[in-house]
Amino acid sequence: MTLDSRLLLLCPDDNCLIAATTLEAGAVVDIEGERVALATTISLGHKLARRALSAGEKVLRYGAPIGHVTCNVVKGGHLHTHNLESDYLPTYTLDEGHAFVGHDD
């Protein structure tokens, strides 16, 4: 497997890669032997699709599901809040009365 040095694969099971630097729109990256031109700028630390993903498909990072895509995403496509919905459980915070309150958002 060949992978562009500007991309990180955290786990062999992952279907996303992490940008090790900001990658400008139009940049060409090597994803497993295929040269892919990026349609949008991908900021440092953001995710991009390791392969094409279908709407509803789980996104794996560190080998664990972190969410699902809300639309089809092409190989090298930016994965972020515009097309990735979290599958994490609701978070809990301390409210004014100092009691833990669950949030569904």
N, C-alpha and C positions, 0 to 999 in steps of 0.2 A: 504494500500500500504506500502510495506517495501522497504527501500532504504538504501544502504550502507552509513555509516556516512562520508565516504570519497568523496561522490558525492553530488552535489547540484542540486536541481530542482528549477529553478527560477520562473516558472509559470506552473500551472497544464496543460496548453495546449501545452507546449513544447515537442518536440520529441528528444531533446538533453539534456544531463546532463553536468555539469561542474565539472572537477576534483578539489577537495579542497586541494589536495596534489599531488605530482608526484606519479603516479601509474606505477610500473615496469611491463614489459611484463611478462606474466604468472600469475600475481596477479589475484585472484578471488574476484569479487565484487558481491554484491547482488543488482540486478535491479528488483524491484517489485516482490520479491519472487523467482526469478530465479538466480541461481549462474552462473556467466559468467566469463570465463577465458579470460583475455585480451591478444590479439595477439601481441600488440606492447606497448611500453612505452607511457604513456599519461602524458604530463607535467602539472604542476599546472596551472589552469585556462583554459586548453584546453577542447574542447567539445568531448563527445562521444555519440553514438547513444543510445537513450532510448529504441528503438525497431529497428527491421530491416527496412531499408529504400531502396526504389527502385530508380534507376537512374532517374533523373529529378524531384524527389520529393523535395518539399520545406522543408527547415530546419527552425524550429520555436524556437526562443530564446526570453524570456520575452513575449511570446505569439505572436510575430511578425516574419514574414519571414525575414531571414537574407541572404538567398541564396538558392541554390539547389545543391543536390549531383550529381556528374558527373558519378557515377557508383553505383552499388548496395553496400550497407554497412550493415554488420551484426550488430545485437544487441551488444552493447559494443564496436563497432568499432570506431576508432579515426576519428574525423571529423576535417579536416584542409585543407590547400591549395591543397593537393594532390587529394582530392576528393570532395571539396566544392567550388563552384563558387559563388562569391558575386552577389547579386541582387540589391546592392545599386546604386543610381544614380551616374553619374560621379562627381568627386570632383573638386573643383576650388581652384587654388593657385595664388599667386602673382608672376608674372614673372619679369624680369629685368626692363621692362618699367612701372612697378607698375600698370598694368592693369590685371584684372582677366581673366584667360584663363581656359577653360574647358578641361578636360582630359578624354579620352575614355578608358583608361586602367584600 
